[in-house]
Amino acid sequence: KYGTPFQFIYAQKAWNHTIVLDPVISLQDKFGKLALAMDNYDIFLGVEIISGLVFILLAILLFRKKYGIPKSLAVFTVVMLLPGLIQDRWTSVNRYVIVLFPAFMLLAFWLKDRPILKTVVLTGFSLLLGIATLLFVNFRWVG
């Protein structure tokens, strides 16, 4: 219909979005936006940027042999993470990371022998789920 299979890239300009392929520039921008989120008390932007950074770290760590996770799952994680991370904005990056089950497998591997940290992580996830659910059912947030 539009004459190109890459119309989705061109359509990003309608929302003032661009694709950033330089990882150094992208990470510098995200750390700057994280500082801005802290200054403006924007908890959701902060959570999205922190979760994006955490999952980048988890994706890198998946390639270590000592965890026993197949390389194919590590590659899957990187491939599924990239579309959300090469955007200039990380709005709703949580939609991209929620399907990265190998990263959650690695997280479970780390937490199995650390009951206090496990409780902290599960409590934090539960609180964020509750807040996101309240916002969603009140038509305040969709992403």
C-alpha positions in Angstrom: 0.0 0.0 0.0 2.8 2.5 0.8 5.5 1.2 -1.6 8.0 0.2 1.0 8.2 -2.6 3.6 9.9 -0.1 6.0 7.0 2.3 6.3 6.9 1.7 10.0 10.3 3.5 10.3 9.1 6.5 8.2 5.9 6.7 10.3 7.9 7.3 13.4 8.6 10.9 12.2 4.9 11.7 12.7 5.6 11.4 16.5 9.0 13.0 16.3 10.7 9.6 16.9 13.9 8.5 15.3 16.0 5.4 15.2 19.4 5.7 17.1 21.9 3.0 15.9 24.9 4.4 17.9 24.8 2.6 21.3 27.1 5.1 22.9 24.8 8.1 22.0 21.8 6.1 23.0 23.1 5.2 26.4 24.3 8.7 27.1 20.9 10.0 26.2 19.2 7.4 28.5 21.4 8.4 31.5 20.6 12.0 30.8 16.9 11.2 30.7 17.2 9.2 33.9 18.7 12.2 35.7 15.9 14.4 34.3 13.3 11.8 35.5 14.8 12.0 39.0 14.8 15.8 38.9 11.1 15.9 37.8 10.0 13.0 40.0 8.9 11.1 36.9 8.8 7.6 38.3 7.5 5.9 35.2 10.2 7.3 32.9 12.7 6.3 35.5 11.4 2.8 35.8 11.4 2.4 32.0 14.9 3.6 31.6 16.2 1.5 34.6 14.4 -1.7 33.3 15.9 -1.1 29.8 19.4 -0.8 31.3 18.9 -3.8 33.6 17.7 -6.0 30.7 20.7 -4.9 28.6 22.9 -6.1 31.4 21.0 -9.4 31.7 21.2 -9.9 27.9 25.0 -9.5 28.1 25.3 -11.9 31.1 23.2 -14.5 29.3 26.2 -15.3 27.1 28.3 -16.4 30.1 28.7 -20.2 30.1 28.4 -20.6 33.9 24.7 -20.0 33.8 24.0 -22.9 31.4 21.5 -21.0 29.3 21.7 -22.0 25.6 23.3 -19.4 23.3 20.2 -19.5 21.1 18.2 -18.1 24.0 20.8 -15.4 24.6 20.6 -14.4 20.9 16.8 -14.5 21.1 17.0 -12.0 24.0 19.2 -9.6 22.2 17.1 -9.8 19.0 13.9 -9.2 20.9 15.4 -6.4 22.9 16.9 -4.4 20.1 13.7 -2.9 18.5 12.8 -1.3 21.8 16.3 0.0 22.5 17.2 1.6 19.2 14.3 4.1 19.5 15.2 7.6 20.6 12.7 7.3 23.4 12.3 4.3 25.7 8.6 4.9 26.2 7.0 1.6 27.0 10.3 -0.3 26.8 8.6 -2.6 29.4 6.5 -4.0 26.5 9.7 -5.3 24.9 11.4 -6.7 28.0 8.4 -8.5 29.4 8.7 -11.3 26.8 12.4 -11.9 27.5 12.0 -15.1 29.4 15.7 -16.1 29.3 16.5 -13.0 31.3 13.9 -13.9 33.8 15.4 -17.4 33.9 18.8 -15.8 34.8 17.1 -13.7 37.4 15.5 -16.8 39.0 18.9 -18.5 38.9 20.4 -15.6 40.9 17.6 -15.3 43.4 17.1 -19.0 44.3 19.7 -18.9 47.0 19.1 -15.3 48.2 15.8 -15.3 50.0 16.0 -11.6 51.2 16.9 -10.3 47.8 14.2 -12.5 46.3 11.6 -11.0 48.6 12.7 -7.5 47.8 12.6 -8.1 44.0 9.2 -9.8 44.2 7.8 -7.1 46.4 9.1 -4.4 44.0 7.6 -6.2 41.0 4.3 -6.6 42.8 4.1 -2.9 43.7 4.9 -1.9 40.1 2.3 -4.3 38.8 -0.3 -2.9 41.2 0.5 0.7 40.2 0.5 -0.1 36.5 -2.8 -2.0 36.8 -4.4 1.0 38.7 -3.3 3.4 36.0 -4.4 1.1 33.2 -7.9 0.5 34.5 -8.4 4.2 35.0 -7.4 5.0 31.4 -4.3 6.9 32.6 -1.6 4.8 31.1 -1.4 2.1 28.4 2.2 1.2 28.1 
